[in-house]
Amino acid sequence: MLRIILLLFAVANTAWALLSCEEMKGKIFRCGVYNLNTTDGVEYQTFCDMLTDGGGWTLVASIHENNAHDNGRCTVGDRWSSEQGNNELTNNGDGNWENLKTFGNVASATSDDFKSLAYFSIDDAKDIMIWQVPNNTPVSMWRSNSYLRYRTYGQFLSGLGGNLQNLFQSYYPIRQGVYTPGSDNGPSFPVKYDEGSPADALSHFGPESQPFLTAGYVQFRTVNGAQHINPICPGVKVDLTWGGCQHVCVGGSSFWGDVKNCGDFSGMTYSGYGTGTGWSVDKTLIESTFLIFYR
Ligand SMILES: *[C@@H]1O[C@H](CO)[C@@H](O)[C@H](O)[C@H]1NC(C)=O
């Protein structure tokens, strides 16, 4: 009898070790912050989107630019590039695309960078989703305030390690100065829009950049003309021969010949802050955060 009870307890316990929001599909229907476990049993909190395409999306990271002015290039708060300056010695930036570090807090994800344990502890993700949300939006308003929401649908991540940490570490490392511009660019995958459209996505980038972009994609690990690296191009893929990916892609290696390209939003303010002229993105984009989900 005791054995049966213990067995039932064990089964019930296993059933409750929720490893991702996808495992909550059919059990939980509200978007919000929930507890999850890593496979090692570390409990943590992150946001689940339970609405998009049937739900089950786990927030794994946010990329937030805290200072895109000249005094903020690769300084404190630039965790997806370098908090340690425009530094030639650490050519993969601070390494956070590839390592097991975490930072930030889910509730602050639109006011600061956030990297959840989910980023690397979920290892069976198939697709990613990105929300572009104005900075300082509280969790409960993320969905309604987002001006672009899009997601891949072809399960590309299954073949690239099941999460972004594996994708970058094993397949597309962030290393400045070793890859051939253009031809060593990583793959791009088409996205479906749940909010906005490819044309909307394109309109936020600088007019000089737009002719080199195809909207409706997400691309990984682009290599610019001087062999500098950006991990993700959100909402677009870039022309093979274009050397200016840093004006539209985010995150980065940490040594840029021109410091104006160093930072979490890389060279997005190259022609001025939020001007939407030349190579610069508009104010909506520079003052918003990218939320990245897995499913
Ligand atoms: C996490 O694992 C612990 C230990 O098995 C369990 O008590 C807890 O309910 C789990 N929590 C979630 C959210 O899965």
The ligand as an SDF file (V2000), in Angstrom:
LIG
                    3D

 14 14  0  0  0  0  0  0  0  0999 V2000
    9.8850   21.8810   -9.5610 C   0  0  0  0  0  0  0  0  0  0  0  0
   10.4260   20.6850   -9.0180 O   0  0  0  0  0  0  0  0  0  0  0  0
   10.1540   20.5220   -7.6170 C   0  0  0  0  0  0  0  0  0  0  0  0
   10.9010   19.2760   -7.1780 C   0  0  0  0  0  0  0  0  0  0  0  0
   10.5510   18.1760   -7.9660 O   0  0  0  0  0  0  0  0  0  0  0  0
    8.6600   20.4190   -7.3970 C   0  0  0  0  0  0  0  0  0  0  0  0
    8.3880   20.3260   -6.0230 O   0  0  0  0  0  0  0  0  0  0  0  0
    7.9920   21.6630   -7.9460 C   0  0  0  0  0  0  0  0  0  0  0  0
    6.5950   21.5330   -7.8440 O   0  0  0  0  0  0  0  0  0  0  0  0
    8.3750   21.8550   -9.4120 C   0  0  0  0  0  0  0  0  0  0  0  0
    7.7940   23.1000   -9.9070 N   0  0  0  0  0  0  0  0  0  0  0  0
    7.4100   23.2660  -11.1590 C   0  0  0  0  0  0  0  0  0  0  0  0
    6.8200   24.5770  -11.4870 C   0  0  0  0  0  0  0  0  0  0  0  0
    7.5290   22.4040  -12.0080 O   0  0  0  0  0  0  0  0  0  0  0  0
  1  2  1  0
  1 10  1  0
  2  3  1  0
  3  4  1  0
  3  6  1  0
  4  5  1  0
  6  7  1  0
  6  8  1  0
  8  9  1  0
  8 10  1  0
 10 11  1  0
 11 12  1  0
 12 13  1  0
 12 14  2  0
M  END
$$$$
